[in-house]
């Protein structure tokens, strides 16, 4: 939950720095996340629109962190890698 909230907070913070077309997609993702949509589903349209491999990978990492829980996404990913 905290990682999900962190993702929403990050989106709010970076949105003003982005081009208008990206701001619109960020707003869509934010609304979906606030409505309880999973990160995977929330970012699906964004990923299809921009089709940037590294961005898709980042969103997939956020999804893993969200599923696994915890407050520190780096530690969550390290713990998963060790398992």
PDB file of N, CA, C and O in Angstrom:
ATOM      1  N   UNK A   1       0.827  -1.199   0.000  1.00  0.00           N
ATOM      2  CA  UNK A   1       0.000   0.000   0.000  1.00  0.00           C
ATOM      3  C   UNK A   1       0.864   1.253   0.000  1.00  0.00           C
ATOM      4  O   UNK A   1       0.585   2.199  -0.736  1.00  0.00           O
ATOM      5  N   UNK A   2       1.910   1.267   0.819  1.00  0.00           N
ATOM      6  CA  UNK A   2       2.731   2.464   0.855  1.00  0.00           C
ATOM      7  C   UNK A   2       3.451   2.688  -0.465  1.00  0.00           C
ATOM      8  O   UNK A   2       3.617   3.828  -0.898  1.00  0.00           O
ATOM      9  N   UNK A   3       3.879   1.611  -1.104  1.00  0.00           N
ATOM     10  CA  UNK A   3       4.537   1.774  -2.401  1.00  0.00           C
ATOM     11  C   UNK A   3       3.543   2.301  -3.414  1.00  0.00           C
ATOM     12  O   UNK A   3       3.882   3.157  -4.231  1.00  0.00           O
ATOM     13  N   UNK A   4       2.330   1.801  -3.371  1.00  0.00           N
ATOM     14  CA  UNK A   4       1.288   2.305  -4.263  1.00  0.00           C
ATOM     15  C   UNK A   4       1.065   3.785  -4.024  1.00  0.00           C
ATOM     16  O   UNK A   4       0.951   4.557  -4.976  1.00  0.00           O
ATOM     17  N   UNK A   5       1.003   4.187  -2.769  1.00  0.00           N
ATOM     18  CA  UNK A   5       0.840   5.601  -2.458  1.00  0.00           C
ATOM     19  C   UNK A   5       2.048   6.401  -2.906  1.00  0.00           C
ATOM     20  O   UNK A   5       1.901   7.530  -3.372  1.00  0.00           O
ATOM     21  N   UNK A   6       3.255   5.827  -2.771  1.00  0.00           N
ATOM     22  CA  UNK A   6       4.454   6.507  -3.239  1.00  0.00           C
ATOM     23  C   UNK A   6       4.404   6.708  -4.744  1.00  0.00           C
ATOM     24  O   UNK A   6       4.792   7.764  -5.244  1.00  0.00           O
ATOM     25  N   UNK A   7       3.933   5.712  -5.464  1.00  0.00           N
ATOM     26  CA  UNK A   7       3.826   5.839  -6.920  1.00  0.00           C
ATOM     27  C   UNK A   7       2.878   6.976  -7.278  1.00  0.00           C
ATOM     28  O   UNK A   7       3.165   7.761  -8.182  1.00  0.00           O
ATOM     29  N   UNK A   8       1.763   7.069  -6.583  1.00  0.00           N
ATOM     30  CA  UNK A   8       0.816   8.157  -6.847  1.00  0.00           C
ATOM     31  C   UNK A   8       1.456   9.506  -6.553  1.00  0.00           C
ATOM     32  O   UNK A   8       1.291  10.463  -7.309  1.00  0.00           O
ATOM     33  N   UNK A   9       2.189   9.570  -5.443  1.00  0.00           N
ATOM     34  CA  UNK A   9       2.836  10.830  -5.064  1.00  0.00           C
ATOM     35  C   UNK A   9       3.880  11.235  -6.107  1.00  0.00           C
ATOM     36  O   UNK A   9       3.981  12.406  -6.471  1.00  0.00           O
ATOM     37  N   UNK A  10       4.646  10.268  -6.578  1.00  0.00           N
ATOM     38  CA  UNK A  10       5.656  10.552  -7.606  1.00  0.00           C
ATOM     39  C   UNK A  10       4.988  11.066  -8.877  1.00  0.00           C
ATOM     40  O   UNK A  10       5.467  12.023  -9.485  1.00  0.00           O
ATOM     41  N   UNK A  11       3.893  10.439  -9.280  1.00  0.00           N
ATOM     42  CA  UNK A  11       3.183  10.883 -10.482  1.00  0.00           C
ATOM     43  C   UNK A  11       2.733  12.332 -10.348  1.00  0.00           C
ATOM     44  O   UNK A  11       2.857  13.114 -11.290  1.00  0.00           O
ATOM     45  N   UNK A  12       2.214  12.688  -9.186  1.00  0.00           N
ATOM     46  CA  UNK A  12       1.765  14.065  -8.949  1.00  0.00           C
ATOM     47  C   UNK A  12       2.944  15.028  -9.041  1.00  0.00           C
ATOM     48  O   UNK A  12       2.811  16.127  -9.580  1.00  0.00           O
ATOM     49  N   UNK A  13       4.094  14.617  -8.518  1.00  0.00           N
ATOM     50  CA  UNK A  13       5.262  15.489  -8.510  1.00  0.00           C
ATOM     51  C   UNK A  13       5.875  15.676  -9.893  1.00  0.00           C
ATOM     52  O   UNK A  13       6.323  16.775 -10.222  1.00  0.00           O
ATOM     53  N   UNK A  14       5.902  14.623 -10.708  1.00  0.00           N
ATOM     54  CA  UNK A  14       6.559  14.740 -12.014  1.00  0.00           C
ATOM     55  C   UNK A  14       5.636  15.278 -13.102  1.00  0.00           C
ATOM     56  O   UNK A  14       6.104  15.782 -14.122  1.00  0.00           O
ATOM     57  N   UNK A  15       4.347  15.174 -12.890  1.00  0.00           N
ATOM     58  CA  UNK A  15       3.382  15.575 -13.916  1.00  0.00           C
ATOM     59  C   UNK A  15       3.628  16.987 -14.459  1.00  0.00           C
ATOM     60  O   UNK A  15       3.633  17.159 -15.678  1.00  0.00           O
ATOM     61  N   UNK A  16       3.833  18.011 -13.608  1.00  0.00           N
ATOM     62  CA  UNK A  16       4.021  19.364 -14.137  1.00  0.00           C
ATOM     63  C   UNK A  16       5.267  19.526 -15.008  1.00  0.00           C
ATOM     64  O   UNK A  16       5.354  20.470 -15.794  1.00  0.00           O
ATOM     65  N   UNK A  17       6.222  18.621 -14.876  1.00  0.00           N
ATOM     66  CA  UNK A  17       7.469  18.720 -15.640  1.00  0.00           C
ATOM     67  C   UNK A  17       7.364  18.085 -17.022  1.00  0.00           C
ATOM     68  O   UNK A  17       8.274  18.226 -17.838  1.00  0.00           O
ATOM     69  N   UNK A  18       6.273  17.394 -17.287  1.00  0.00           N
ATOM     70  CA  UNK A  18       6.119  16.637 -18.518  1.00  0.00           C
ATOM     71  C   UNK A  18       5.358  17.416 -19.586  1.00  0.00           C
ATOM     72  O   UNK A  18       4.649  18.380 -19.300  1.00  0.00           O
ATOM     73  N   UNK A  19       5.532  16.966 -20.817  1.00  0.00           N
ATOM     74  CA  UNK A  19       4.783  17.516 -21.943  1.00  0.00           C
ATOM     75  C   UNK A  19       3.296  17.265 -21.715  1.00  0.00           C
ATOM     76  O   UNK A  19       2.922  16.323 -21.016  1.00  0.00           O
ATOM     77  N   UNK A  20       2.452  18.104 -22.303  1.00  0.00           N
ATOM     78  CA  UNK A  20       1.000  17.997 -22.113  1.00  0.00           C
ATOM     79  C   UNK A  20       0.461  16.605 -22.419  1.00  0.00           C
ATOM     80  O   UNK A  20      -0.376  16.089 -21.679  1.00  0.00           O
ATOM     81  N   UNK A  21       0.930  15.995 -23.498  1.00  0.00           N
ATOM     82  CA  UNK A  21       0.423  14.667 -23.864  1.00  0.00           C
ATOM     83  C   UNK A  21       0.759  13.635 -22.789  1.00  0.00           C
ATOM     84  O   UNK A  21      -0.037  12.737 -22.512  1.00  0.00           O
ATOM     85  N   UNK A  22       1.924  13.765 -22.195  1.00  0.00           N
ATOM     86  CA  UNK A  22       2.316  12.850 -21.128  1.00  0.00           C
ATOM     87  C   UNK A  22       1.537  13.169 -19.857  1.00  0.00           C
ATOM     88  O   UNK A  22       1.162  12.263 -19.113  1.00  0.00           O
ATOM     89  N   UNK A  23       1.292  14.455 -19.606  1.00  0.00           N
ATOM     90  CA  UNK A  23       0.506  14.847 -18.432  1.00  0.00           C
ATOM     91  C   UNK A  23      -0.882  14.213 -18.466  1.00  0.00           C
ATOM     92  O   UNK A  23      -1.398  13.776 -17.438  1.00  0.00           O
ATOM     93  N   UNK A  24      -1.474  14.168 -19.641  1.00  0.00           N
ATOM     94  CA  UNK A  24      -2.804  13.559 -19.777  1.00  0.00           C
ATOM     95  C   UNK A  24      -2.763  12.078 -19.410  1.00  0.00           C
ATOM     96  O   UNK A  24      -3.654  11.584 -18.720  1.00  0.00           O
ATOM     97  N   UNK A  25      -1.742  11.375 -19.863  1.00  0.00           N
ATOM     98  CA  UNK A  25      -1.612   9.947 -19.549  1.00  0.00           C
ATOM     99  C   UNK A  25      -1.322   9.733 -18.067  1.00  0.00           C
ATOM    100  O   UNK A  25      -1.835   8.793 -17.461  1.00  0.00           O
ATOM    101  N   UNK A  26      -0.503  10.602 -17.484  1.00  0.00           N
ATOM    102  CA  UNK A  26      -0.213  10.509 -16.052  1.00  0.00           C
ATOM    103  C   UNK A  26      -1.489  10.714 -15.252  1.00  0.00           C
ATOM    104  O   UNK A  26      -1.719  10.026 -14.258  1.00  0.00           O
ATOM    105  N   UNK A  27      -2.314  11.653 -15.678  1.00  0.00           N
ATOM    106  CA  UNK A  27      -3.586  11.900 -14.989  1.00  0.00           C
ATOM    107  C   UNK A  27      -4.478  10.659 -15.051  1.00  0.00           C
ATOM    108  O   UNK A  27      -5.115  10.298 -14.061  1.00  0.00           O
ATOM    109  N   UNK A  28      -4.522  10.015 -16.207  1.00  0.00           N
ATOM    110  CA  UNK A  28      -5.319   8.788 -16.343  1.00  0.00           C
ATOM    111  C   UNK A  28      -4.824   7.709 -15.379  1.00  0.00           C
ATOM    112  O   UNK A  28      -5.618   7.057 -14.702  1.00  0.00           O
ATOM    113  N   UNK A  29      -3.508   7.531 -15.327  1.00  0.00           N
ATOM    114  CA  UNK A  29      -2.923   6.526 -14.438  1.00  0.00           C
ATOM    115  C   UNK A  29      -3.246   6.867 -12.985  1.00  0.00           C
ATOM    116  O   UNK A  29      -3.633   5.990 -12.212  1.00  0.00           O
ATOM    117  N   UNK A  30      -3.089   8.128 -12.615  1.00  0.00           N
ATOM    118  CA  UNK A  30      -3.367   8.556 -11.239  1.00  0.00           C
ATOM    119  C   UNK A  30      -4.803   8.257 -10.845  1.00  0.00           C
ATOM    120  O   UNK A  30      -5.060   7.746  -9.756  1.00  0.00           O
ATOM    121  N   UNK A  31      -5.731   8.574 -11.725  1.00  0.00           N
ATOM    122  CA  UNK A  31      -7.144   8.326 -11.433  1.00  0.00           C
ATOM    123  C   UNK A  31      -7.434   6.834 -11.292  1.00  0.00           C
ATOM    124  O   UNK A  31      -8.199   6.420 -10.420  1.00  0.00           O
ATOM    125  N   UNK A  32      -6.821   6.039 -12.151  1.00  0.00           N
ATOM    126  CA  UNK A  32      -7.013   4.589 -12.061  1.00  0.00           C
ATOM    127  C   UNK A  32      -6.462   4.035 -10.746  1.00  0.00           C
ATOM    128  O   UNK A  32      -7.104   3.207 -10.100  1.00  0.00           O
ATOM    129  N   UNK A  33      -5.273   4.494 -10.353  1.00  0.00           N
ATOM    130  CA  UNK A  33      -4.681   4.028  -9.103  1.00  0.00           C
ATOM    131  C   UNK A  33      -5.526   4.450  -7.906  1.00  0.00           C
ATOM    132  O   UNK A  33      -5.725   3.670  -6.975  1.00  0.00           O
ATOM    133  N   UNK A  34      -6.019   5.678  -7.933  1.00  0.00           N
ATOM    134  CA  UNK A  34      -6.875   6.157  -6.842  1.00  0.00           C
ATOM    135  C   UNK A  34      -8.159   5.346  -6.756  1.00  0.00           C
ATOM    136  O   UNK A  34      -8.718   5.177  -5.672  1.00  0.00           O
ATOM    137  N   UNK A  35      -8.626   4.845  -7.887  1.00  0.00           N
ATOM    138  CA  UNK A  35      -9.840   4.037  -7.916  1.00  0.00           C
ATOM    139  C   UNK A  35      -9.620   2.585  -7.523  1.00  0.00           C
ATOM    140  O   UNK A  35     -10.565   1.798  -7.481  1.00  0.00           O
ATOM    141  N   UNK A  36      -8.360   2.226  -7.234  1.00  0.00           N
ATOM    142  CA  UNK A  36      -8.077   0.870  -6.787  1.00  0.00           C
ATOM    143  C   UNK A  36      -7.596  -0.078  -7.868  1.00  0.00           C
ATOM    144  O   UNK A  36      -7.406  -1.266  -7.609  1.00  0.00           O
ATOM    145  N   UNK A  37      -7.398   0.426  -9.072  1.00  0.00           N
ATOM    146  CA  UNK A  37      -6.886  -0.406 -10.162  1.00  0.00           C
ATOM    147  C   UNK A  37      -5.449  -0.821  -9.854  1.00  0.00           C
ATOM    148  O   UNK A  37      -4.687  -0.046  -9.277  1.00  0.00           O
ATOM    149  N   UNK A  38      -5.083  -2.030 -10.236  1.00  0.00           N
ATOM    150  CA  UNK A  38      -3.702  -2.476 -10.035  1.00  0.00           C
ATOM    151  C   UNK A  38      -2.765  -1.622 -10.878  1.00  0.00           C
ATOM    152  O   UNK A  38      -3.178  -1.020 -11.869  1.00  0.00           O
ATOM    153  N   UNK A  39      -1.510  -1.579 -10.476  1.00  0.00           N
ATOM    154  CA  UNK A  39      -0.532  -0.798 -11.238  1.00  0.00           C
ATOM    155  C   UNK A  39      -0.416  -1.316 -12.660  1.00  0.00           C
ATOM    156  O   UNK A  39      -0.306  -0.538 -13.607  1.00  0.00           O
ATOM    157  N   UNK A  40      -0.440  -2.637 -12.804  1.00  0.00           N
ATOM    158  CA  UNK A  40      -0.318  -3.222 -14.146  1.00  0.00           C
ATOM    159  C   UNK A  40      -1.409  -2.683 -15.069  1.00  0.00           C
ATOM    160  O   UNK A  40      -1.130  -2.232 -16.180  1.00  0.00           O
ATOM    161  N   UNK A  41      -2.634  -2.734 -14.601  1.00  0.00           N
ATOM    162  CA  UNK A  41      -3.744  -2.238 -15.424  1.00  0.00           C
ATOM    163  C   UNK A  41      -3.701  -0.727 -15.582  1.00  0.00           C
ATOM    164  O   UNK A  41      -3.990  -0.203 -16.658  1.00  0.00           O
ATOM    165  N   UNK A  42      -3.341  -0.022 -14.508  1.00  0.00           N
ATOM    166  CA  UNK A  42      -3.310   1.440 -14.572  1.00  0.00           C
ATOM    167  C   UNK A  42      -2.292   1.934 -15.596  1.00  0.00           C
ATOM    168  O   UNK A  42      -2.538   2.918 -16.294  1.00  0.00           O
ATOM    169  N   UNK A  43      -1.154   1.256 -15.685  1.00  0.00           N
ATOM    170  CA  UNK A  43      -0.094   1.697 -16.597  1.00  0.00           C
ATOM    171  C   UNK A  43      -0.209   1.086 -17.994  1.00  0.00           C
ATOM    172  O   UNK A  43       0.557   1.456 -18.884  1.00  0.00           O
ATOM    173  N   UNK A  44      -1.138   0.169 -18.206  1.00  0.00           N
ATOM    174  CA  UNK A  44      -1.238  -0.523 -19.497  1.00  0.00           C
ATOM    175  C   UNK A  44      -1.386   0.456 -20.667  1.00  0.00           C
ATOM    176  O   UNK A  44      -0.631   0.380 -21.637  1.00  0.00           O
ATOM    177  N   UNK A  45      -2.339   1.359 -20.583  1.00  0.00           N
ATOM    178  CA  UNK A  45      -2.554   2.324 -21.659  1.00  0.00           C
ATOM    179  C   UNK A  45      -1.358   3.235 -21.858  1.00  0.00           C
ATOM    180  O   UNK A  45      -0.991   3.558 -22.988  1.00  0.00           O
ATOM    181  N   UNK A  46      -0.753   3.646 -20.752  1.00  0.00           N
ATOM    182  CA  UNK A  46       0.438   4.491 -20.799  1.00  0.00           C
ATOM    183  C   UNK A  46       1.547   3.772 -21.558  1.00  0.00           C
ATOM    184  O   UNK A  46       2.182   4.349 -22.442  1.00  0.00           O
ATOM    185  N   UNK A  47       1.775   2.508 -21.206  1.00  0.00           N
ATOM    186  CA  UNK A  47       2.829   1.728 -21.858  1.00  0.00           C
ATOM    187  C   UNK A  47       2.537   1.506 -23.337  1.00  0.00           C
ATOM    188  O   UNK A  47       3.450   1.539 -24.161  1.00  0.00           O
ATOM    189  N   UNK A  48       1.276   1.281 -23.675  1.00  0.00           N
ATOM    190  CA  UNK A  48       0.914   1.087 -25.081  1.00  0.00           C
ATOM    191  C   UNK A  48       1.078   2.382 -25.870  1.00  0.00           C
ATOM    192  O   UNK A  48       1.495   2.358 -27.028  1.00  0.00           O
ATOM    193  N   UNK A  49       0.755   3.497 -25.251  1.00  0.00           N
ATOM    194  CA  UNK A  49       0.865   4.790 -25.929  1.00  0.00           C
ATOM    195  C   UNK A  49       2.311   5.136 -26.229  1.00  0.00           C
ATOM    196  O   UNK A  49       2.629   5.572 -27.335  1.00  0.00           O
ATOM    197  N   UNK A  50       3.196   4.944 -25.249  1.00  0.00           N
ATOM    198  CA  UNK A  50       4.579   5.391 -25.409  1.00  0.00           C
ATOM    199  C   UNK A  50       5.532   4.271 -25.797  1.00  0.00           C
ATOM    200  O   UNK A  50       6.594   4.547 -26.354  1.00  0.00           O
ATOM    201  N   UNK A  51       5.186   3.010 -25.522  1.00  0.00           N
ATOM    202  CA  UNK A  51       5.951   1.847 -25.977  1.00  0.00           C
ATOM    203  C   UNK A  51       7.463   2.030 -25.798  1.00  0.00           C
ATOM    204  O   UNK A  51       8.238   1.899 -26.745  1.00  0.00           O
ATOM    205  N   UNK A  52       7.853   2.330 -24.576  1.00  0.00           N
ATOM    206  CA  UNK A  52       9.256   2.553 -24.228  1.00  0.00           C
ATOM    207  C   UNK A  52       9.669   1.441 -23.270  1.00  0.00           C
ATOM    208  O   UNK A  52       9.191   1.396 -22.136  1.00  0.00           O
ATOM    209  N   UNK A  53      10.540   0.551 -23.706  1.00  0.00           N
ATOM    210  CA  UNK A  53      10.872  -0.671 -22.977  1.00  0.00           C
ATOM    211  C   UNK A  53      11.312  -0.417 -21.535  1.00  0.00           C
ATOM    212  O   UNK A  53      10.872  -1.117 -20.623  1.00  0.00           O
ATOM    213  N   UNK A  54      12.168   0.569 -21.324  1.00  0.00           N
ATOM    214  CA  UNK A  54      12.651   0.849 -19.977  1.00  0.00           C
ATOM    215  C   UNK A  54      11.528   1.344 -19.071  1.00  0.00           C
ATOM    216  O   UNK A  54      11.513   1.051 -17.876  1.00  0.00           O
ATOM    217  N   UNK A  55      10.600   2.087 -19.637  1.00  0.00           N
ATOM    218  CA  UNK A  55       9.456   2.572 -18.873  1.00  0.00           C
ATOM    219  C   UNK A  55       8.545   1.412 -18.484  1.00  0.00           C
ATOM    220  O   UNK A  55       8.047   1.359 -17.359  1.00  0.00           O
ATOM    221  N   UNK A  56       8.332   0.496 -19.403  1.00  0.00           N
ATOM    222  CA  UNK A  56       7.529  -0.696 -19.112  1.00  0.00           C
ATOM    223  C   UNK A  56       8.191  -1.497 -17.991  1.00  0.00           C
ATOM    224  O   UNK A  56       7.513  -1.957 -17.072  1.00  0.00           O
ATOM    225  N   UNK A  57       9.499  -1.664 -18.064  1.00  0.00           N
ATOM    226  CA  UNK A  57      10.235  -2.393 -17.029  1.00  0.00           C
ATOM    227  C   UNK A  57      10.067  -1.721 -15.668  1.00  0.00           C
ATOM    228  O   UNK A  57       9.851  -2.400 -14.664  1.00  0.00           O
ATOM    229  N   UNK A  58      10.166  -0.391 -15.629  1.00  0.00           N
ATOM    230  CA  UNK A  58       9.983   0.359 -14.388  1.00  0.00           C
ATOM    231  C   UNK A  58       8.588   0.125 -13.817  1.00  0.00           C
ATOM    232  O   UNK A  58       8.434  -0.088 -12.615  1.00  0.00           O
ATOM    233  N   UNK A  59       7.585   0.165 -14.669  1.00  0.00           N
ATOM    234  CA  UNK A  59       6.212  -0.061 -14.212  1.00  0.00           C
ATOM    235  C   UNK A  59       6.035  -1.488 -13.696  1.00  0.00           C
ATOM    236  O   UNK A  59       5.304  -1.718 -12.733  1.00  0.00           O
ATOM    237  N   UNK A  60       6.705  -2.441 -14.340  1.00  0.00           N
ATOM    238  CA  UNK A  60       6.643  -3.828 -13.861  1.00  0.00           C
ATOM    239  C   UNK A  60       7.287  -3.967 -12.484  1.00  0.00           C
ATOM    240  O   UNK A  60       6.793  -4.716 -11.642  1.00  0.00           O
ATOM    241  N   UNK A  61       8.386  -3.248 -12.250  1.00  0.00           N
ATOM    242  CA  UNK A  61       9.015  -3.279 -10.928  1.00  0.00           C
ATOM    243  C   UNK A  61       8.081  -2.687  -9.877  1.00  0.00           C
ATOM    244  O   UNK A  61       7.977  -3.222  -8.774  1.00  0.00           O
ATOM    245  N   UNK A  62       7.406  -1.600 -10.203  1.00  0.00           N
ATOM    246  CA  UNK A  62       6.437  -1.013  -9.274  1.00  0.00           C
ATOM    247  C   UNK A  62       5.335  -2.011  -8.941  1.00  0.00           C
ATOM    248  O   UNK A  62       4.897  -2.104  -7.794  1.00  0.00           O
ATOM    249  N   UNK A  63       4.893  -2.751  -9.942  1.00  0.00           N
ATOM    250  CA  UNK A  63       3.841  -3.746  -9.726  1.00  0.00           C
ATOM    251  C   UNK A  63       4.316  -4.838  -8.772  1.00  0.00           C
ATOM    252  O   UNK A  63       3.576  -5.241  -7.874  1.00  0.00           O
ATOM    253  N   UNK A  64       5.534  -5.315  -8.956  1.00  0.00           N
ATOM    254  CA  UNK A  64       6.085  -6.341  -8.068  1.00  0.00           C
ATOM    255  C   UNK A  64       6.161  -5.801  -6.642  1.00  0.00           C
ATOM    256  O   UNK A  64       5.766  -6.486  -5.698  1.00  0.00           O
ATOM    257  N   UNK A  65       6.656  -4.605  -6.482  1.00  0.00           N
ATOM    258  CA  UNK A  65       6.762  -4.006  -5.152  1.00  0.00           C
ATOM    259  C   UNK A  65       5.390  -3.852  -4.518  1.00  0.00           C
ATOM    260  O   UNK A  65       5.223  -4.091  -3.322  1.00  0.00           O
ATOM    261  N   UNK A  66       4.430  -3.462  -5.299  1.00  0.00           N
ATOM    262  CA  UNK A  66       3.075  -3.284  -4.787  1.00  0.00           C
ATOM    263  C   UNK A  66       2.496  -4.614  -4.319  1.00  0.00           C
ATOM    264  O   UNK A  66       1.867  -4.685  -3.263  1.00  0.00           O
ATOM    265  N   UNK A  67       2.710  -5.669  -5.105  1.00  0.00           N
ATOM    266  CA  UNK A  67       2.198  -6.998  -4.747  1.00  0.00           C
ATOM    267  C   UNK A  67       2.869  -7.547  -3.497  1.00  0.00           C
ATOM    268  O   UNK A  67       2.222  -8.159  -2.648  1.00  0.00           O
ATOM    269  N   UNK A  68       4.179  -7.320  -3.393  1.00  0.00           N
ATOM    270  CA  UNK A  68       4.952  -7.902  -2.295  1.00  0.00           C
ATOM    271  C   UNK A  68       4.865  -7.086  -1.014  1.00  0.00           C
ATOM    272  O   UNK A  68       5.150  -7.598   0.069  1.00  0.00           O
ATOM    273  N   UNK A  69       4.475  -5.826  -1.127  1.00  0.00           N
ATOM    274  CA  UNK A  69       4.347  -4.972   0.054  1.00  0.00           C
ATOM    275  C   UNK A  69       5.677  -4.400   0.497  1.00  0.00           C
ATOM    276  O   UNK A  69       6.706  -4.610  -0.146  1.00  0.00           O
ATOM    277  N   UNK A  70       5.643  -3.683   1.592  1.00  0.00           N
ATOM    278  CA  UNK A  70       6.850  -3.063   2.118  1.00  0.00           C
ATOM    279  C   UNK A  70       6.883  -1.581   1.826  1.00  0.00           C
ATOM    280  O   UNK A  70       6.084  -1.066   1.044  1.00  0.00           O
ATOM    281  N   UNK A  71       7.816  -0.907   2.463  1.00  0.00           N
ATOM    282  CA  UNK A  71       7.912   0.540   2.298  1.00  0.00           C
ATOM    283  C   UNK A  71       9.114   0.952   1.472  1.00  0.00           C
ATOM    284  O   UNK A  71       9.181   2.086   0.999  1.00  0.00           O
ATOM    285  N   UNK A  72      10.065   0.045   1.293  1.00  0.00           N
ATOM    286  CA  UNK A  72      11.283   0.357   0.564  1.00  0.00           C
ATOM    287  C   UNK A  72      11.335  -0.506  -0.696  1.00  0.00           C
ATOM    288  O   UNK A  72      11.655  -1.692  -0.620  1.00  0.00           O
ATOM    289  N   UNK A  73      11.021   0.081  -1.858  1.00  0.00           N
ATOM    290  CA  UNK A  73      10.962  -0.727  -3.081  1.00  0.00           C
ATOM    291  C   UNK A  73      12.278  -1.404  -3.432  1.00  0.00           C
ATOM    292  O   UNK A  73      12.271  -2.517  -3.958  1.00  0.00           O
ATOM    293  N   UNK A  74      13.404  -0.761  -3.155  1.00  0.00           N
ATOM    294  CA  UNK A  74      14.700  -1.370  -3.455  1.00  0.00           C
ATOM    295  C   UNK A  74      14.883  -2.621  -2.606  1.00  0.00           C
ATOM    296  O   UNK A  74      15.313  -3.657  -3.112  1.00  0.00           O
ATOM    297  N   UNK A  75      14.560  -2.531  -1.323  1.00  0.00           N
ATOM    298  CA  UNK A  75      14.705  -3.688  -0.439  1.00  0.00           C
ATOM    299  C   UNK A  75      13.758  -4.810  -0.845  1.00  0.00           C
ATOM    300  O   UNK A  75      14.126  -5.984  -0.794  1.00  0.00           O
ATOM    301  N   UNK A  76      12.541  -4.455  -1.247  1.00  0.00           N
ATOM    302  CA  UNK A  76      11.579  -5.468  -1.694  1.00  0.00           C
ATOM    303  C   UNK A  76      12.149  -6.232  -2.877  1.00  0.00           C
ATOM    304  O   UNK A  76      12.089  -7.461  -2.904  1.00  0.00           O
ATOM    305  N   UNK A  77      12.705  -5.521  -3.862  1.00  0.00           N
ATOM    306  CA  UNK A  77      13.263  -6.180  -5.046  1.00  0.00           C
ATOM    307  C   UNK A  77      14.478  -7.033  -4.684  1.00  0.00           C
ATOM    308  O   UNK A  77      14.651  -8.124  -5.227  1.00  0.00           O
ATOM    309  N   UNK A  78      15.319  -6.545  -3.770  1.00  0.00           N
ATOM    310  CA  UNK A  78      16.474  -7.338  -3.337  1.00  0.00           C
ATOM    311  C   UNK A  78      16.032  -8.609  -2.622  1.00  0.00           C
ATOM    312  O   UNK A  78      16.604  -9.677  -2.839  1.00  0.00           O
ATOM    313  N   UNK A  79      15.015  -8.496  -1.769  1.00  0.00           N
ATOM    314  CA  UNK A  79      14.497  -9.672  -1.066  1.00  0.00           C
ATOM    315  C   UNK A  79      13.943 -10.701  -2.043  1.00  0.00           C
ATOM    316  O   UNK A  79      14.160 -11.900  -1.870  1.00  0.00           O
ATOM    317  N   UNK A  80      13.234 -10.244  -3.060  1.00  0.00           N
ATOM    318  CA  UNK A  80      12.675 -11.148  -4.067  1.00  0.00           C
ATOM    319  C   UNK A  80      13.801 -11.829  -4.837  1.00  0.00           C
ATOM    320  O   UNK A  80      13.728 -13.025  -5.116  1.00  0.00           O
ATOM    321  N   UNK A  81      14.845 -11.069  -5.183  1.00  0.00           N
ATOM    322  CA  UNK A  81      15.970 -11.622  -5.935  1.00  0.00           C
ATOM    323  C   UNK A  81      16.695 -12.694  -5.128  1.00  0.00           C
ATOM    324  O   UNK A  81      17.172 -13.678  -5.693  1.00  0.00           O
ATOM    325  N   UNK A  82      16.782 -12.510  -3.811  1.00  0.00           N
ATOM    326  CA  UNK A  82      17.461 -13.490  -2.960  1.00  0.00           C
ATOM    327  C   UNK A  82      16.670 -14.782  -2.844  1.00  0.00           C
ATOM    328  O   UNK A  82      17.256 -15.852  -2.682  1.00  0.00           O
ATOM    329  N   UNK A  83      15.336 -14.697  -2.926  1.00  0.00           N
ATOM    330  CA  UNK A  83      14.492 -15.895  -2.839  1.00  0.00           C
ATOM    331  C   UNK A  83      14.640 -16.672  -4.106  1.00  0.00           C
ATOM    332  O   UNK A  83      14.020 -17.724  -4.262  1.00  0.00           O
TER     333      UNK A  83
END
